[in-house]
């Protein structure tokens, strides 16, 4: 497994979640006394838990399938499950758009975590995601030298598809990050990690652990699913940032298309269509866009420029 992950990572993949899942799959094989990957074993494990979404089952199988394909090149005794055994039905969850009060509640809930460093790390992480809209993986990958406190600039080096972008931070955000760094220097074990955000052990945060802790904080903050497909997720802080940015732009009378182009660049989207989808979940924003369109059409019909 280590060799497989090293090979994939050399091609640019991060594989934080697949690494955890493959570890669980191999533990199950070991408990069963099996030393060969079979289609039956892969299917049995992939269908766990039984009450999970079918797309989650399909994703688990795809993780095993990639590893099994690698193993089969080394030894043909391994079986590669067919891609259509558990078909993945593409769909996106409905974004959970956080209010300012809900974000404040999440940050307040982080005060219940076990150690001062852990409390500071998660309150800083949630705040940073909320005010910058960067991806969770990008935040975890930040190094201390990516943050220029004097210039108030954050360099996101490990964006999707290897893109790098520089973000200008608000002075209050800089103050919070400066305070976190001081606490980090005082409390974190000296591990030599360059990471900006660290765990209690002084190491870089792990993607799966961050998601697990966020779910815990969401429960403590009293956040509940709004529907079967709209649950509070940490990634939705990014959606909320995008929607709030466009609402602020409309309130200030700014050109929506220009701001959308800037927002797409800020978020690190390759295609503007991705940014459009981020915004489509907000009835308030869609209503404002509709009002703008109505006003434009009225002007056109009246012959006004």
HELIX and SHEET records of a PDB file:
HELIX    1   1 UNK A    2  UNK A   10  1                                   9    
HELIX    2   2 UNK A   16  UNK A   31  1                                  16    
HELIX    3   3 UNK A   39  UNK A   46  1                                   8    
HELIX    4   4 UNK A   54  UNK A   74  1                                  21    
HELIX    5   5 UNK A  100  UNK A  109  1                                  10    
HELIX    6   6 UNK A  110  UNK A  112  5                                   3    
HELIX    7   7 UNK A  116  UNK A  132  1                                  17    
HELIX    8   8 UNK A  136  UNK A  141  1                                   6    
HELIX    9   9 UNK A  144  UNK A  146  5                                   3    
HELIX   10  10 UNK A  160  UNK A  162  5                                   3    
HELIX   11  11 UNK A  171  UNK A  187  1                                  17    
HELIX   12  12 UNK A  207  UNK A  220  1                                  14    
HELIX   13  13 UNK A  236  UNK A  251  1                                  16    
HELIX   14  14 UNK A  256  UNK A  267  1                                  12    
HELIX   15  15 UNK A  272  UNK A  279  1                                   8    
HELIX   16  16 UNK A  283  UNK A  301  1                                  19    
SHEET    1   A 3 UNK A 147  UNK A 148  0                                        
SHEET    2   A 3 UNK A 153  UNK A 156 -1                                        
SHEET    3   A 3 UNK A 165  UNK A 168 -1                                        
END                                                                             
